[in-house]
Amino acid sequence: GAVVSQHPSRVICKSGTSVKIECRSLDFQATTMFWYRQFPKKSLMLMATSNEGSKATYEQGVEKDKFLINHASLTLSTLTVTSAHPEDSSFYICSGRWGAPYGYTFGSGTRLTVV
Amino acid sequence: TQLLEQSPQFLSIQEGENLTVYCNSSSVFSSLQWYRQEPGEGPVLLVTVVTGGEVKKLKRLTFQFGDARKDSSLHITAAQPGDTGLYLCAGGADNQGGKLIFGQGTELSVKP
């Protein structure tokens, strides 16, 4: 149980375009979803916390207007990278909280390459 | 800001050797989780420890949570090539709104 489905797994886009990444909780209601960015062979860096029905909370240094997060339902959270540039290329991972206080499950990640 | 210092960050060993990965903090965590991640995949939970002094075993993996709940270790006995991957510790604290604080990760390579 407690599965998060993340799509797409890989995406290549042109510089200046926007890309949307979706995370769906398949068998639980994710009132909270976390979005991370990961560089090669590095740890996960928390970008933002999204709560269903309210605005996302962004970590210090993360541009809200560039990384738009929407959590309109209990089973879907999306991250849109707007006006993407090559430096936005990275591995993005979502995590749903299925049970307090210790229940977290991660999506399989999205490899974004901006050319 | 709570931090988790994970060490070593890189480890390359031969099959059959033992190893230990450490996560240390000056802060108290209500729980400590260990994950393993393969390239191009999301992290997969190995274990959650919540009680100070707790020891959990998962086959050849032994996890320990410090008495003061500020540190944790992962010990692998007789490592195998299949253990290769990125190991991550992550701490949860009651005052963090559900956020997990991740260590820097340990890239483990086990050579046959």
Boltz contact constraints between the chains, C-beta under 6 A:
constraints:
  - contact:
      token1: [A, 32]
      token2: [B, 98]
      max_distance: 6.0
  - contact:
      token1: [A, 41]
      token2: [B, 107]
      max_distance: 6.0
  - contact:
      token1: [A, 43]
      token2: [B, 102]
      max_distance: 6.0
  - contact:
      token1: [A, 43]
      token2: [B, 104]
      max_distance: 6.0
  - contact:
      token1: [A, 43]
      token2: [B, 105]
      max_distance: 6.0
  - contact:
      token1: [A, 44]
      token2: [B, 102]
      max_distance: 6.0
  - contact:
      token1: [A, 93]
      token2: [B, 42]
      max_distance: 6.0
  - contact:
      token1: [A, 97]
      token2: [B, 98]
      max_distance: 6.0
  - contact:
      token1: [A, 102]
      token2: [B, 31]
      max_distance: 6.0
  - contact:
      token1: [A, 102]
      token2: [B, 48]
      max_distance: 6.0
  - contact:
      token1: [A, 106]
      token2: [B, 42]
      max_distance: 6.0
  - contact:
      token1: [A, 106]
      token2: [B, 43]
      max_distance: 6.0
  - contact:
      token1: [A, 107]
      token2: [B, 42]
      max_distance: 6.0
  - contact:
      token1: [A, 108]
      token2: [B, 41]
      max_distance: 6.0
  - contact:
      token1: [A, 108]
      token2: [B, 42]
      max_distance: 6.0
  - contact:
      token1: [A, 109]
      token2: [B, 42]
      max_distance: 6.0
